[in-house]
Amino acid sequence: MTDITPRINGARMNDYIGRTVRLICKVTKVVGNTALVEATDGATIEVAMTPGTPTIEDYAEIVGTVVTDSKIKMMTCINMGQELDMTLANDLVELIHGPQKEIKEMFF
């Protein structure tokens, strides 16, 4: 199943170098083909945009390849509007990557 693109935060970037991921973020600065974004856990990530990719605005989910622990090469993005609960989004990421035993105990 190579089509899976896990959602990650800044703390998990190092675990996914070379892989395609989804990063929910807040755009803080765009200069040319580079954007600086704040991941859900507050980490600053550099986003390398290629010509033809959508413009990143306000809050977005970046789909791209992790280059380093602080840089991602964007393939596309999904703009998510002007307001987003980043704490809730980060909780989602941590739940996805958290111990499965704890998740099972919540429901069974």
Secondary structure as UniProt FT lines:
FT   TURN            2..3
FT   STRAND          7..8
FT   HELIX           10..16
FT   STRAND          20..31
FT   TURN            32..33
FT   STRAND          34..39
FT   TURN            40..41
FT   STRAND          44..48
FT   TURN            51..52
FT   STRAND          59..68
FT   TURN            69..70
FT   STRAND          71..79
FT   HELIX           86..97
FT   HELIX           100..107
//
